[in-house]
Each structure stands twice: as C-alpha cells, then as structure tokens.
Amino acid sequence: MSVVIYFSRKHENFINGEIKQLSIGNTAIVAKKIAEKIGAELIEIFPVQEHPPEYERMVELAMSEKQRKERPKYQNLSVNSETSNAIFLGFPNWCGTFPMIIAGFLEDNDFSNKTIYPFCTHEGSAFGNSMTDLKKLCPNSIIKQGLPVRGSRVNKSDKAIDSWLNQYQEYGGM
C-alpha cells in the first residue's frame, strides 16, 4: 500500500522572481497529482503553530529553525507504517533542505525497510541537500530518486510526474 505524505505552505511564496499569494501551496498541488495517479492515501502534515503568511517572515523562521535544529510540532497524523510500504514524501526546499517539520516527522516515525519516493518543490535549487539529509535521517529505508518540481511549474507538472512514476515498475514503469 502507498501513501503520499507532504508538507506544503500557501500564502506568500517566491515565484519567478516575485512574491505571489497562493491559495494552495505548490507541494500540495504536486502531492494531490501523485496521489490521484497512483491511487494512494493523501496525508498532509500541518504545523501546530501556523507559519507566518508573509514570505520574508517565513524565510527568517525557516533559517532560524534550521540553525537551531528545531523540530516544530505537527498535528497528529494517522500514518500506518505497518501497511504503508511505499512512502511518497513531499516538501518544499527551504534553506537548502526540507523544512524542519519534515525532519521532526521523520525522526518520530520509523520507516525502516520502507521505500521512500521523495519529491520537492523549489524555485531554482531543486533538492539542495535534502536527499543527503533524508538518507541520514532514514538510514534503513530505501530512498529512490526524487522528483524536483519548480514551484512556478506545478500546474504543468503532469508529464514530469508521469515520467518519474514510470521509472518504477510498481507504478506503471517498465
């Protein structure tokens, strides 16, 4: 059984060199597309304390959390790691890696012997160091090649998602 677990942020975001207001976060758009294509359960990670809606304040917070190695609390999730063998994990690239709420989630859940299919949204830095960081936090997981999607192109990402999924036989690949 597969599950798509993701963290996304709406409000002000940096898109094509400008700050724009988003009613749905970029990662949420990609996560929903993946879940629909593979028929997986969709689970969103929500912070207990909502992030600031202003882009600049959010960047400052993300940098501070990373520097202090904070693990923001998230609302309870119903992830059954016993039955979920394939974990599609989505996040935005913040400050060169995944948000610290993702780090906390990974530390709180044992994905040993599970296959993780990471995907991220970004605005030019792709995964940054997040693949290396993911392997450090999940050393006993199988980490597959990830899918980076430029935030400004999420609405046109179906072809990239299909190509990525087609690499894996269990999801329609050869």
JOTAFEN-V442767 format. One record per run of one state. SS is the DSSP state (H for helix, E for strand, - for the rest). FROM is the first residue (numbers start at 1). LEN is the number of residues. If there is no record, write none. Layout:
BEGIN
ss={SS	SS}
from={FROM	FROM}
len={LEN	LEN}
END
This chain:
BEGIN
ss={-	E	-	E	-	E	-	H	-	E	-	E	-	H	-	E	-	E	-	E	-	H	-	E	-	H	-	E	-	E	H	-	H	-	H	-}
from={1	2	7	11	16	18	23	26	39	41	45	47	48	55	68	74	75	86	95	97	99	100	109	115	123	130	138	142	144	147	151	157	158	166	169	172}
len={1	5	4	5	2	5	3	13	2	4	2	1	7	13	6	1	11	9	2	2	1	9	6	8	7	8	4	2	3	4	6	1	8	3	3	3}
END
